[in-house]
Amino acid sequence: MSEFFELVPGGFQLNGYPTAERAIKLTGKRATRFAHLALHLHDLKFAGECLLELRSATQFPDIAREALWRSAVVHYLKCFGQSAARFSLDPKTIYEPGLPQQVHQYFKDLRNKHLVHDENPYLQALPTGIIGHLGDVPKVQDLLVLTFSGDTLSPNNLDNLDLLLGTAHHWVKAAFEKAQASVREELEQVDHAELLTRERSNYRVPAVEDLSTRRHQ
């Protein structure tokens, strides 16, 4: 979990806060935004670590490099996609008009129409018949499907995604710190004794049946 927190029955044990009384559950719009921004930071950090591995581990097998690349693209776009459980980042707010927004749209199309959903010509399957010489028996020597996949893991794409990630991370980190200050200001206005009576912050390990449900913050 963390060097500061340990999950115990009924809540968290606060190892890193020796004078703390309890960890309370935060609710309301400010707390929700605070949490959602943390999730965006989590995904952007993961995508950045995938790119870092790609740059530093050039001896990885092609399949591993492609897996890291696809994971970086997917987790980056996860922050901008439609979600019923957290607000989405707006590329028009984060990136300048022109080339930066165009590059973002390129990766959005790459994710939506190729890597996750198969719609564009970057992946092709060509049904092909191998026919012998006139008079040969059998006439049809073989039936094949020739598959071709466009290579998107190029140095330029790697650099461009790195730049997008850096800009997004900078924006989200600043928004996160602003949200954190807003939540702190809200809590400081509440009576201390009341804060100590609020519900404890807790974590429930998800079960198989949770896969089809929507998360509530």
Salt bridges, closest charged atoms under 4 A:
ASP43 OD1 - HIS42 ND1 3.75
ASP43 OD1 - LYS78 NZ 3.57
ASP43 OD2 - ARG86 NH2 2.39
GLU49 OE2 - LYS45 NZ 2.57
GLU66 OE2 - ARG70 NE 2.82
GLU119 OE1 - LYS113 NZ 3.47
ASP159 OD1 - ARG55 NH2 2.80
ASP162 OD2 - ARG55 NH2 3.26
GLU177 OE2 - LYS173 NZ 2.64
GLU194 OE2 - ARG198 NH2 3.39
ASP210 OD2 - ARG204 NH2 3.17
